[in-house]
Amino acid sequence: MNNTPVQQEIVKKYIDQLQIKDLGKASIREIVALINFIEEESKTKFIRMEMGVPGLPPAKVGVAAEINALESGVASIYPMMDGIKPLKYEASRFIKLFMDVDVEPASCIPTCGSMQGTFAALLVAGNVDSQKNTTLFIDPGFPVQKQQMTVMGHKYESFDVFDFRGEKLRAKLESYLSQGNINSMVYSNPNNPSWICMTEEELQIIGELATKYDVIVMEDLAYFGMDFRKDLYTPGKPPYQPSVAKYTDHYVLFISASKIFSYAGQRGAIMAISDALWNRQYENLQVRFGSKPFGFTIVMQVLYALSSGITHSTQHALAAMFKAASDGEFNFIEDVKEYGRKAKIMKDLFVSNGFQVVYEKDGDEPIADGFYFTIGYPGMTGGELLENLLYYGISAITLKNTGSEKEGLRACVSHVKRDQFDDLEKRLRLFNENFGH
Ligand SMILES: Cc1ncc(COP(=O)(O)O)c(C=O)c1O
């Protein structure tokens, strides 16, 4: 196979140089570094699908509010630890209008990206009860959250939800929760990497079991409203962003501005802790952190120690974006629908060239088109598929990286430009001619 768009020697040289022993296990950042080298030497522009970064300009209303805030002098002033008042109010209102969930402004806390929010919440959740020292990840999932567990020295377990959709999820979850060592459950919805969305039935099961076993649900809504099968931009009217909050009061919601407002650079997010959990007192938190209430401990012990709040001007940006969305003036979902349109075209190109979509259904429904999709090719492991695609100038990450049991890749559509679709089609056709049976 010497007719590949990228010389195989170049790919192999940099895999060696970066000491990547197994491409199937390489981290996203390693793949990014690898492709940068290969692109430069081969002079071939890759179809880059490895990084989950926004591919759209930042929401204007946020940028304008942030510039105003800076010009008015906020840079010299420490913001309150638990967030500026307008942001807390607007976050709570946004959650009410787009999720139909009530969380007090007091329990809506800005964090430096959802990354910081999950770090703080998982740290505290891991200490609420000395018997419950383990977090359960409903995988596939976002690899950096596992890294957070490693950094904290916390234990975790995980399973791939692929074979446990619908009612089957109940017994699977109970097999873990009944052990008595689980303090929290984590999942993203829509899901990074597979773009599956939990059905109402599944959210209900998770919620009921969280209450039954006294476990905290960490619901990561990094892709809030981005299940484009329904139009979720109707402030104050259904359909709403589905949530476990309808089925339990043991939850923390993470709403990141990174993807929904294309605001990743400013590292702004909201952690919304249910009112019940916010006020709940845990004896073991007193022992570990010196204070009993869950919410207070997260904010005044952990976030205080981590960064003492988040960038003052970014808080004004978040407040303005939430407000404009809630006022019906900023249809943030319409702005990101381009990801779904691109995903549809790209998925069709893969499928018509011998690939299959790995995670393809929610219940009986085909999954939505969105920020990510998953692909496999018959007879190839994820690692083999990735290496082979690199010769064709196409990059992604393997599903094995994300806690999936499936062989295949996660493709992110955000950085692929429409004017690259022709190249993608040609490369996939050639790939399939060379490997197809
Ligand atoms: C599922 C998930 N959670 C969290 C994050 C990180 O969000 P933030 O940029 O707010 O830290 C991402 C970013 O890719 C993500 O995909």
The ligand as a Tripos MOL2 file, in Angstrom:
@<TRIPOS>MOLECULE
LIG
   16    16     1     0     0
SMALL
NO_CHARGES

@<TRIPOS>ATOM
      1 C1        -17.6350   15.7130   29.0660 C.3       1 LIG1
      2 C2        -16.7580   16.8940   29.3410 C.ar      1 LIG1
      3 N1        -16.7050   17.3900   30.5730 N.ar      1 LIG1
      4 C3        -15.9470   18.4530   30.8570 C.ar      1 LIG1
      5 C4        -15.1850   19.0710   29.8890 C.ar      1 LIG1
      6 C5        -14.3200   20.2200   30.2670 C.3       1 LIG1
      7 O1        -15.0340   21.3780   30.3800 O.3       1 LIG1
      8 P1        -14.3660   22.7460   30.7730 P.3       1 LIG1
      9 O2        -13.7450   23.3310   29.5510 O.co2     1 LIG1
     10 O3        -15.5050   23.5620   31.2840 O.co2     1 LIG1
     11 O4        -13.3540   22.4980   31.8650 O.co2     1 LIG1
     12 C6        -15.2090   18.5900   28.5820 C.ar      1 LIG1
     13 C7        -14.3700   19.2070   27.5430 C.2       1 LIG1
     14 O5        -14.0510   18.6230   26.5360 O.2       1 LIG1
     15 C8        -16.0160   17.4700   28.3040 C.ar      1 LIG1
     16 O6        -16.0620   16.9420   27.0760 O.3       1 LIG1
@<TRIPOS>BOND
     1     1     2 1
     2     2     3 ar
     3     2    15 ar
     4     3     4 ar
     5     4     5 ar
     6     5     6 1
     7     5    12 ar
     8     6     7 1
     9     7     8 1
    10     8     9 2
    11     8    10 1
    12     8    11 1
    13    12    13 1
    14    12    15 ar
    15    13    14 2
    16    15    16 1
@<TRIPOS>SUBSTRUCTURE
     1 LIG1         1 GROUP 0 **** ****
